[in-house]
Amino acid sequence: MKAFLFAVIFAVVAAVGASFVLNTTFQQPSYAAYTSDGARVDNPGSNLIGN
């Protein structure tokens, strides 16, 4: 039972750590990531429906 509890706690800590690292370091908006001539993606704004 102790091993299972340790595994669950480790999985939660690893998931929170990975999400923190990925959200702060490796992600960027698509209009900033794809800036080549083949893919023109502009800043879409906050509302894509048009309301």
N, CA, C and O atoms as a DFTB+ gen file, in Angstrom:
204 C
 N C O
     1  1       0.825      -1.195       0.000
     2  2       0.000       0.000       0.000
     3  2       0.870       1.260       0.000
     4  3       0.527       2.258      -0.634
     5  1       1.992       1.207       0.712
     6  2       2.877       2.369       0.750
     7  2       3.485       2.642      -0.630
     8  3       3.656       3.795      -1.025
     9  1       3.806       1.576      -1.350
    10  2       4.383       1.757      -2.687
    11  2       3.371       2.393      -3.639
    12  3       3.731       3.256      -4.439
    13  1       2.117       1.974      -3.558
    14  2       1.078       2.557      -4.410
    15  2       0.871       4.027      -4.082
    16  3       0.758       4.851      -4.989
    17  1       0.820       4.363      -2.811
    18  2       0.646       5.755      -2.399
    19  2       1.820       6.609      -2.862
    20  3       1.630       7.731      -3.331
    21  1       3.031       6.078      -2.729
    22  2       4.206       6.802      -3.203
    23  2       4.148       7.007      -4.717
    24  3       4.510       8.075      -5.210
    25  1       3.694       5.993      -5.458
    26  2       3.598       6.110      -6.917
    27  2       2.572       7.158      -7.319
    28  3       2.801       7.914      -8.263
    29  1       1.449       7.217      -6.621
    30  2       0.426       8.218      -6.936
    31  2       0.946       9.622      -6.634
    32  3       0.753      10.543      -7.428
    33  1       1.593       9.781      -5.511
    34  2       2.149      11.097      -5.157
    35  2       3.217      11.502      -6.156
    36  3       3.271      12.662      -6.566
    37  1       4.063      10.570      -6.550
    38  2       5.104      10.875      -7.534
    39  2       4.499      11.255      -8.876
    40  3       4.989      12.175      -9.532
    41  1       3.439      10.563      -9.298
    42  2       2.790      10.875     -10.571
    43  2       2.182      12.275     -10.545
    44  3       2.279      13.005     -11.532
    45  1       1.569      12.653      -9.450
    46  2       0.978      13.988      -9.335
    47  2       2.071      15.058      -9.360
    48  3       1.936      16.072     -10.045
    49  1       3.145      14.833      -8.617
    50  2       4.244      15.809      -8.582
    51  2       4.899      15.928      -9.960
    52  3       5.221      17.031     -10.401
    53  1       5.094      14.797     -10.638
    54  2       5.691      14.826     -11.974
    55  2       4.787      15.544     -12.977
    56  3       5.287      16.278     -13.830
    57  1       3.483      15.350     -12.896
    58  2       2.555      16.007     -13.817
    59  2       2.526      17.516     -13.585
    60  3       2.530      18.293     -14.540
    61  1       2.498      17.926     -12.331
    62  2       2.491      19.361     -12.035
    63  2       3.803      19.997     -12.474
    64  3       3.802      21.087     -13.046
    65  1       4.905      19.337     -12.217
    66  2       6.203      19.865     -12.643
    67  2       6.320      19.958     -14.147
    68  3       6.825      20.952     -14.668
    69  1       5.861      18.932     -14.858
    70  2       5.929      18.957     -16.317
    71  2       5.041      20.038     -16.898
    72  3       5.437      20.710     -17.851
    73  1       3.859      20.221     -16.352
    74  2       2.980      21.270     -16.876
    75  2       3.561      22.650     -16.610
    76  3       3.433      23.546     -17.444
    77  1       4.193      22.830     -15.467
    78  2       4.813      24.125     -15.180
    79  2       5.952      24.410     -16.154
    80  3       6.052      25.519     -16.679
    81  1       6.805      23.428     -16.401
    82  2       7.932      23.619     -17.317
    83  2       7.443      23.848     -18.736
    84  3       7.949      24.734     -19.424
    85  1       6.466      23.066     -19.189
    86  2       5.987      23.205     -20.562
    87  2       5.252      24.521     -20.773
    88  3       5.402      25.135     -21.830
    89  1       4.476      24.968     -19.818
    90  2       3.715      26.197     -19.988
    91  2       4.583      27.436     -19.917
    92  3       4.248      28.448     -20.533
    93  1       5.683      27.393     -19.187
    94  2       6.496      28.595     -19.031
    95  2       7.681      28.647     -19.982
    96  3       8.226      29.726     -20.216
    97  1       8.099      27.506     -20.541
    98  2       9.331      27.493     -21.320
    99  2       9.124      27.195     -22.791
   100  3       9.665      27.905     -23.638
   101  1       8.365      26.177     -23.119
   102  2       8.369      25.650     -24.471
   103  2       7.183      26.065     -25.323
   104  3       7.219      25.849     -26.534
   105  1       6.145      26.641     -24.764
   106  2       4.975      26.980     -25.562
   107  2       4.989      28.444     -25.954
   108  3       5.435      29.311     -25.203
   109  1       4.485      28.694     -27.159
   110  2       4.300      30.057     -27.642
   111  2       3.109      30.058     -28.595
   112  3       2.751      29.012     -29.137
   113  1       2.496      31.215     -28.803
   114  2       1.326      31.264     -29.693
   115  2       1.687      30.889     -31.129
   116  3       2.844      31.009     -31.532
   117  1       0.705      30.438     -31.894
   118  2       0.975      30.006     -33.263
   119  2       1.431      31.160     -34.148
   120  3       2.257      30.959     -35.039
   121  1       0.909      32.368     -33.920
   122  2       1.343      33.494     -34.752
   123  2       2.785      33.881     -34.476
   124  3       3.400      34.552     -35.304
   125  1       3.346      33.481     -33.340
   126  2       4.753      33.728     -33.058
   127  2       5.624      32.548     -33.486
   128  3       6.785      32.734     -33.850
   129  1       5.067      31.333     -33.444
   130  2       5.857      30.145     -33.776
   131  2       6.026      29.981     -35.279
   132  3       7.111      29.615     -35.732
   133  1       4.981      30.242     -36.068
   134  2       5.024      30.036     -37.506
   135  2       5.126      31.383     -38.208
   136  3       4.116      32.007     -38.532
   137  1       6.348      31.816     -38.436
   138  2       6.552      33.122     -39.057
   139  2       7.232      33.009     -40.415
   140  3       7.715      34.017     -40.931
   141  1       7.289      31.825     -41.012
   142  2       7.918      31.664     -42.313
   143  2       6.958      32.103     -43.420
   144  3       5.803      32.438     -43.158
   145  1       7.448      32.097     -44.643
   146  2       6.615      32.496     -45.778
   147  2       5.534      31.463     -46.080
   148  3       4.511      31.809     -46.672
   149  1       5.729      30.218     -45.694
   150  2       4.777      29.166     -46.007
   151  2       3.541      29.192     -45.123
   152  3       2.496      28.666     -45.505
   153  1       3.646      29.789     -43.964
   154  2       2.503      29.791     -43.041
   155  2       2.346      31.184     -42.451
   156  3       3.090      31.576     -41.552
   157  1       1.394      31.912     -42.953
   158  2       1.111      33.256     -42.437
   159  2      -0.038      33.173     -41.454
   160  3      -1.200      33.086     -41.853
   161  1       0.278      33.200     -40.179
   162  2      -0.741      33.158     -39.145
   163  2      -0.612      34.435     -38.337
   164  3       0.417      34.669     -37.702
   165  1      -1.640      35.256     -38.356
   166  2      -1.599      36.538     -37.668
   167  2      -2.243      36.396     -36.298
   168  3      -2.847      35.368     -35.994
   169  1      -2.117      37.412     -35.486
   170  2      -2.732      37.420     -34.162
   171  2      -4.243      37.454     -34.341
   172  3      -4.772      38.435     -34.862
   173  1      -4.957      36.400     -33.920
   174  2      -6.394      36.325     -34.201
   175  2      -7.245      37.206     -33.308
   176  3      -8.420      37.411     -33.613
   177  1      -6.717      37.727     -32.236
   178  2      -7.525      38.506     -31.322
   179  2      -8.138      37.632     -30.251
   180  3      -7.753      36.474     -30.094
   181  1      -9.091      38.178     -29.513
   182  2      -9.628      37.422     -28.403
   183  2     -10.940      36.711     -28.735
   184  3     -11.330      35.785     -28.024
   185  1     -11.626      37.127     -29.801
   186  2     -12.925      36.528     -30.113
   187  2     -12.944      36.119     -31.578
   188  3     -12.902      36.966     -32.470
   189  1     -13.007      34.814     -31.817
   190  2     -12.975      34.321     -33.192
   191  2     -14.363      34.185     -33.802
   192  3     -14.472      33.952     -35.006
   193  1     -15.432      34.323     -33.011
   194  2     -16.801      34.155     -33.502
   195  2     -17.311      35.447     -34.140
   196  3     -18.115      35.390     -35.070
   197  1     -16.872      36.588     -33.673
   198  2     -17.285      37.838     -34.245
   199  2     -18.311      38.581     -33.417
   200  3     -18.930      39.523     -33.912
   201  1     -18.508      38.192     -32.192
   202  2     -19.465      38.900     -31.314
   203  2     -18.862      40.150     -30.751
   204  3     -19.520      40.867     -29.997
